[in-house]
Amino acid sequence: MFKALADPTRRLLLDALFQNDGQSQSDLEAVVVARTEMTRHGVAKHLRILEDAGLITTRRQGRTKLHHLNPVPIRLIHDRWIDKYTGHHVTALTELKRTLEDSP
């Protein structure tokens, strides 16, 4: 999953799905092509990597394949790697703020 998140184009695709979930490959290509010089096949490859990593899911609607953001793996990363390391610091900053506001 970290390898999938490491690429800026894949993060751009995830951001596009966060903004507007349930987009087709053509919709997502428009977003990527506006910022990069990637081909249709390049976008398809990145979407496949994101799907294999579990970061997106797909659903067929007629002939169109819609891509949806799957926030669960990202939340698990947050809970495992970020939250446990920031909890103490946030508490310390909150206490410092309170102390500074209470002092004359």
Secondary structure by P-SEA (a helix, b strand, c coil): cccccccaaaaaaaaaaaacccccaaaaaaaaaacccccaaaaaaaaaaaaaaccbbbbbcccbbbbbbbaaaaaaaaaccccccaaaaaaaaaaaaaaaaacc
